[in-house]
């Protein structure tokens, strides 16, 4: 009975990972990366590794996308500041 659940989780991982690569906007990439982190956490939980799933949920779906969003924000502000100096 668990085999169909694993297959669905793997398909969701493959789809969200492909979408994360295909999206060009960095903000949207960070959001899709967050979804990928949640889907991976579900996959790990289905594969009976709840400790890894919880770690993935914290790091992969919260911390990493947040750091990416903050970095994109800072880079865009720096670019706007340099544009005004010219």
N, C-alpha and C positions, 0 to 999 in steps of 0.2 A: 504494500500500500504506500510505502514511502517513496518508491521509485518515481511515480508521477510528480510528486512534490519536488523531488530533486531535479527532475527534468525541467519543470516550470521555473524553478529558481535559477537554474543554469541558463535558460533562455532569457530570463530577465536580466541576468548579469551580462550576457553577451549583447543584448539590445542596448542596455544603458551604457556599457563601455563603448560600443560603436557610436552611440549618440554623443558621448563625451568627446570623442575624437573628431566627429563630424562638425560639431558646433564651432563657429569661428569667434563669437563674442566671448571674451574672458569671463564676464560676469555670468553669462549663461553656462559656460563650461564649469564654473565653480558650483552652480546650482545642480547641474547634472551630475557632477562628481559627488555631491552630497547624496543624491538619489542612489548613485552607484554604491556608496558606502552603506546605505540602509539595506539595499538588496543583497550586498555581500554579507552583511550581518545576519540577514534571514537565511542565506545559504549556509553559513557556518552553523547556525542554530539547528537547521534541518539535518546537517551532517553530524550532529551530536557533539559540537564543540561550542557550548554556550559561553565559555570564558573568552574564547577568541572572538565570538560574535559581539560580546559586550565591549571588548576593546576596539573592535572595528566600528561599532556604533559610535563610540566616543570620539575616536580619532578620525576615522574615515568619513563620517557624516557630519561632524561638528567642527572639530579643530582645524583640519586641513582646509576645507572650503572657506572658513572664516579668515584664516591667514592669507589665502589667495585673494579674497575680496578686499582685505585691508591693503595688500600689496598693490592690487590694481588701482585702488583709490589713490594711494600715495603716488604712484607713477603718473596717473592722469593729472593730478594736481601739480606735480612737478613740471609736466609738459605744458600745462596752461600757464604756469608762472614763467617759464622760459619763452613762451609765445608772446607774453606781454612785455618782456624785456627787449624784444627785437624791435 
